[in-house]
Every structure is written in C-alpha cells, then in structure tokens.
C-alpha cells in the first residue's frame, strides 16, 4: 500500500515526465512520432526508482516501437530535465514500460461487438 506522499510524488512525476517528453525531448530529437501519453508513474518508497508507463498512438507498429525506443534511450536526459523541474533532493532512475491497456480495451470492445453482431444475425433469421 502506497503512502499519501508516494501517491502524490507518483502523480507529480507522471505530469513532469509528460511535460519533458512533449516539449524538451520532442525539440531535441525528430524521432518522437505520434501521440505520446504518460499513463502512470510508480515511484518506489526509497525514491531511487520509478516505473513510467507510456502509451503511444502512432500510424503503425514500427513508428510506435521507434518512438518508445527513443524515449527509453533518452531516459538519462529526461531524468536530468526532471532534476531541474522538481524540488526534491533526489530524482529516481527512470524505467519505461509500454502501457498496453488501450490495446487491450480495444480488443475487448471488438470482441463484444462481434458477439453482439452474431447474436443479432441469429435473431434475425
């Protein structure tokens, strides 16, 4: 169970990482394509590590993967920018993870739609 301070810090890091990616990193490199969202952050209690969950909406899978790889490659740069933004003694090491929940939700929606279409087709016969 997270403390109130841990939850607050996670929310602050989520906002700050999004801001760095959408401004500084996008200006630094041209390899950030598509729409990047930081969907979550989980800062460890000792403030040494942070898991950052990223969702990317791109034209195709290759562009999405390239954007994620670029974000991961610039984790040190993002951490450096966070050190200037955040007013804390330490800035955690950042580890990025893809948030697949949007894809999973889309898959569930398609399955439900298929089932309802089949049921409607059987009822019409």
Buried (B, 14 or more C-beta within 10 A) or exposed (E): EEEEEBEEBBEBBBEBBBBBBBEBBBEBBEBBBBEBBBBBBBBBEEBEEBBBBBBBEBEEEEBBEBBBEBBBEBBEBBBEBBEEBBEEEEBBEBEBBBBEEEEEEEEEEEEEEEEEEEEEEEEEE
